[in-house]
Amino acid sequence: QVRLVESGGGLVQPGGSLRLSCAASGPRLDYYTVGWFRQAPGKEREGVSAISPSSGGPVYTDSVKGRFTMSRDNAKNTVFLQMDSLKPEDTAVYYCAADPGNKHGSSWLLSPIGYSSWGQGTQVTVSS
């Protein structure tokens, strides 16, 4: 089972940027479905961005399209989430997740169901 460790969270002002990293140990992530999720206090965990071997590139939830970019460095077995134009409503704990299954379709990719490995999470707070 892959082990995931997130980093890069913090406090940022509205309009600012952060880059989250998810470093994996064990199997290569480029053969996995990998997703970024977030959970705000009192809310359900929601999918932010995800990619699978067959997705043809990352998919994003509507609220972050044009602002967030998911990428990966296969040599470092690490995935990233570049977050620009941050808003207070982006405040949440952000999690990286992975699964050896090849998920299909945006709805399934962005659902936390079926991801077998999760990181510990990193806090992102957007506030002035």
N, C-alpha and C positions, 0 to 999 in steps of 0.2 A: 504494500500500500504506500502511496506517495505521501510524504510529509511536506506541509506547506507552512511557510512563515511570511506573514505580511509585515511591511514597514512603510514609513513615509507619511503617516497621518500627522495631524497637528491642528493648530489654530490658524486660521487665515481670514482675512477680511473679505467681505463680498466683492466679487470681481477678480479675486486673486486666483492663484493656481497651486496645485499640489500634484506630485507624481507618486502614486503608490506602487510598491513592488511586491511581488509574490515569488519568493525563492522556493524551489522544489528540490527535495532530495529523494533519490530513488529513481523510479522510471522516468523516461523522457516525456515532458509535457506535450511535445508536438504530436504525440500519438494519442493524447487525451482530449476529452471535452473539458474546457476550463472556463470558469465563470467568475465574475465579480458580483457580489451581492452586498446589500446594505440593510441595516435595521436601525430605525430611529426609535426612541423611547415610546412605548405604547403602540407601536405599529408592527405589522408583519414584515418578515424578511422579504425583500424584493430583489429581483434580478436587475442588474445595471448593464452588464455587457457580458458576452460569452462568445466562445469560438469552439468549433469542433473540426475534426479532420475533413469533414465534408461540407462545412458551412460556407466555404468560399470567402471567408473573412469574418470579422466580428459583427455581431448584431448588438443593437442597443435598445434600451427602453426609450420611449418617446421623450421623456423629460430630460434626457441627457444628450440627445442627438445634436451634433454640431458643437458640443462643448467638451465631451469626454472622448478619449481615444484609447482603445486597447491595443497593445502590441506585445511582442515577445522576442526574447533573445534566446534562441535555441542553444547556442553555445554555453550560455550561463544557466540554462534550464529555469528561466525566470520570465514571468509575465508582468506587464506594467499596465497601469491605468493612469493616463494623463488627464487631469481634471482642470479645465480652464473655465473662466467666467463663473466661478463658484457662487452659489446662492445660499442663503440661510437654510432653505429647505433641503439642501444637500447634506446637512448635518446628520451624521449617523455613524455607527460602527460599520466599517467596511470589511467584508470577508472575501477571501479567495477560496474557490472550491474546484475540485477536479474529479473526473470519473473516467475510467477506461472505456466506457461505452461511447459510441458515436451517435450523439443526439442529432435529431433532425428537426428543423422548424424553429422559428424565433420563440414561439410560446414555450416550447419544450426546453429550448436552450436556456431561457431566462427563468424557468421554474426551479426552485431549490430542490424539488423532489428528484431523486435519482443521482444526486452527487454524493459519492461515498467518502470523500476526503475533504476536510475543512481546515482552514487555518484558524488562528486564535482571534483574529480581528484586529483592526487598528482604528482608532477614533479620529474622525474628521469633524471639526467644528468650524462653521463659517459664521463669523460674528464680528461686528464692529466694536 
